[in-house]
Amino acid sequence: MPSVSANLSAAMSEAAAQVADALERILPKSEFPESKLFEAMRYGALNGGKRLRPFLVMSSARIFGVGDECALRAAAAVECVHCYSLVHDDLPAMDNSDLRRGSPTVHKKYDEATAILAGDALLTIAFEILADPRTHEDPQVRCKLVTALAKASGVHGMVGGQMLDLIAETTSLDIGAITRLQRMKTGELIAVSTEAGAILGKASQQHHNALRAYAHDLGLAFQIIDDLLDAEGTEEETGKPVQRDAVAGKATFVTILGADRARNQAKLLSEQAIGHLAVFGGRAKHLEDVARFVVDRKS
């Protein structure tokens, strides 16, 4: 019988292929003079990756019996926002990274101005996808999806978290401030990915709350492991530069807690995340497996 990790790996690979196919169909192509922008968008969104956030969308949607096409479109929208954030994070004004997923970053492949515009375009097309009736027949559901993704990716979510991350390079942050930073920068997009299925399925508030609590713990566990990979991993394993936090002089979960305590905290958060899913009576198996996966990953 295949192991849990093998089953999850197969499910994630299948979902990643479906999302890549959806993005291939949705993202524009052009022979007009601005075609370089479209090429850069596609390069930034179609260069692989685990597609964890889309997998969370699709897995949560399955709990509530949401149609595959609706779930896939919502998943593609979330991934466009995630990919936009990576394109902009890699810019010289931010993390100044030359590699992403083992390949040149968008600004290295093209140029900085094109990378900025490609990120802008990926962000905005996400809301175009969600607003389309093909994502859900109910306009109220589409509005809720748009609102949730906007909040998660804006000043009270990912963008605000990125600002705090820049501040952390010159300001000493305590564990509470770092937790808030990572909840905003990483956790909110993971949370909206997990809740998207409940929105699509018009689920009860109890189920919304359970998924948000799960995502809160999952997001923190994910970020602690990211910090550990940056501190202890290799460029070959992670597909991107490592030791960036140390070079920038930023406080992280690892620098404050130490590697062993940080790893134990990630495991505890993973277990807590799984506990929040008990309300679904075994229907959230993929989400349970993801909580275990994030603390064992190597990239």
N, C-alpha and C positions, 0 to 999 in steps of 0.2 A: 504494500500500500504506500503511495507517495507520502512523503513527510509534509508537515504543515508548511514549511518553507518552500518546498517544491510546488505544492498546490498554489501558494500565494504568488510565487514567481511566475508560474504559468498564467495565472489570472491577470497579473499586472502586465505581463508581456502581451497578452491578448488585448487588454484594454488600451495599452500604449499604441498598438498597431491600429486599433480602431480610431483613436484620437488623431494619430498621424494622418490617417486616411481622410478624416473629417477636415482637418486643417488644410490638407492638400487641396480639397475641394473648395473650401471656404476662402482661403487667402487668395487675393487677386493676382493675376498675371497681366502683363501689358507689353505692347510693342511701342507705346508712346515714349517720348523722351524721358519721362519720370520712371521708366521701368527699373532703373537702378534701385529705387526705393522699394519696389515690390520684391525684387530679388533679395534685398537685405532683410525685409520682413520675413520672408520664407526661410532664409538662412538662419535667422535668429530663432525661429519657431519649429523648424523641421530638422534640427541637428541632434535628435536623440533625447536622452534623459529618461529618468524613471517614470515621468508623468504621474507622480504621486498624487497631486491635487486633483487631476481629472479622475483618477482611480477612486478617490474619496467621494467625488460627486456621483460617479456611477454606482458605487457600492451602497451609498446611502439611498440613492433613488430606488435601488432594487428592493430595499426593505419595504418600501411603500407601493411597490408594483407600478412604478412609473415606466412609460414606454421607452424603449431603447433609444429612439431617435431624439426624443426630448432630452433625455439624460446626456446623450452624447454631445448635443449642441451646447448645453450648459457647461459640460466638461471642457469643450473646446474654448468657450469664452473665458473660463477661469484660467486655462493654460495660456491664452493670449496675454492676459494680465501678468501672469507669472513670467512669461518670456520677455515681455516689455521691461519688467523690473530687472531682469538679469542683464539685458542689453544696456540699460542705464547704469546699473551697479558697476559694470565692468569699465565704464568710461574713465579717462584719466582724472576727471574732477571728483570721482567717487573712489572706487577700489583700485583703479588703474591696473586691470588684469589683462594679460595677453592671451590667456587660455580659458576656454569654457568647454566642458565635456570633452577635453582632449583636443579641441580644434581652436584655431584663431578666433578671438572674440569679434563681434560685428564691426567694431571700429577699427580693428586691425585688418580684417578682411576687406572692408570698404574704406571708410574714413569717419571721423568723429561726427561731422554734420549729418551724414547719412544715417549713422547709428542713432543719433538723437531723433531724427524724423521717423526711422523705422520703429523705435520704441513708442513714440507718440501714436503712430498708426496702429500698432498692435493693441495699445490700450483702448483706443476709440472703437476699433472694430469689435472688441469684446462686447460693448454695449449695443452695437448694431446687431450682433448675433442674438443677444438676449431679448431684444425688442421685437424680433421677427416672430410672427405668429407660428412659424414652424417649431419654435422652441416650446411653446405651450399655447393652447387655444384660448385660455383665460387671460385677458389683458391684466387683471389684477395680479395674477401669479407672475407675469412678466415684469410688472412694475416692482413687485417685491424682490425679484431676482436682481433687477437693475439697482435698486436701492441698497440691497445687502452687499452687492459687489462693490458699489461706489464707496460705501462706508468702510469696507474692509481694506480697500486699496488707497484711500485718501488720507487726509491729514490726521484722522483719528485711528488710522491703521498703518498700512505699509509705508506710505510716504512719510508720515510723522515719525515712524520708527527709524526710517533711514536718516532723518534729520538728527534724531537722538544718537544714532550710530556715529555720525560725523562729529557731534559734540563730544562723544566718548573718547575721541582721539586726543582731546586737549583738556578734558575734565575728568576727574576721578569719580566714578560711579560706585555706589554700594550695591549689594545684592538685590535690594528692592527696585532700584532704578534700572538695573540690568534686566531684571525679570519683566518690568514694564516695557522696556525697549524691545525685547525679543517677542513679547506678546503682540506688540503693535507691528513690528517689522515682519515677523514670520507667522505668528500665531493667528492673526486675524484672517489671513487668506486661507490658511488651513481650516479655520472655523467655518468660513463661508462655503468652502468646498464641501465640508461635511454636512452643513445645514441645507445645502442646495436641494438635496433629495427630499428633505422634509417640506421645503417650499413647493417644489414641483408636485409632491404628493398630497399637499394640503393637510399635513399632519397636525396632530394635537400639540398644544403648548408643552405638555409633558415630554413628548418625544423631541421637540425642538430643544428643550432644556437639557435633556440627556445627551443629545448630540453635541451641544455647545460645551457642556462640561467635559465630555470625551475629548473634544478638539482642543480645549484649553490645556489639558494635561499632555496630550499628544504633541502639541506645538512646542511646549517647553522641553519635553524629552527630545524632540527632533533637534532643537537648537543646542541643547547641551552636547549631544553627539556631534553636531557640526563643529562646536568649539573643540571637542576632543580630537576630531579628525584634522582640524587646522593645526592643533598643537602636536599631534603624534603621527598623523598620516603622511603619505608621500604623494607627490604630484602624479605619479603613475597610477596610484590607487584611486585618487579623488578626481583626476582629470582637470584639475585647476591648481593654481599656486597655493602653497601651504605656508604656515608661519606668518600669515599676514597680520593677525591680531598682535602678535609679539612685536613685529616690526613697527606697527602703528602705535604701540604702547597702550593698547586698549585693555581695560579690565573685562574679563569674561567669567562665565561660570567656572571655568577651569582654573584661572588665576586666583579666584577668590576661594573656591572650595577645595582645590587640588584635584588631580585626575581621578583618584579612587573615589572620593566622596561625590564628585560630579557624576561618575558612571553609576554609582549606587542610587543617586537621586533620579537619574534618567530611568533606571529600572523601576523604582518606586512609582514614578509618574506613569510609566507604561502600565503597571498593574492597576493603578487608580483609573486610568482611562478605560481599561477593559471592564472594570467594575461598573462604570456608568452605563454600559450596554446591556446589563442584565434585564432591563425593562423590555427589551426586544425578544426575549425568550429564544435565543439562538439564531435569530434571523440576521444578525449582524456579524457573522463569522469572519467575513473579509476584513471588517473594521477591527475586530479583535486581533487578527493576524498582522495587520498593519502596525498596531501598537507594539507588537513583539518585534516586527521587522525593523522599526526605526532605531531601536537600541542595539541591533546586531549589524547594521549596515556598515560598509567600508568605504562608501562614496556618497 
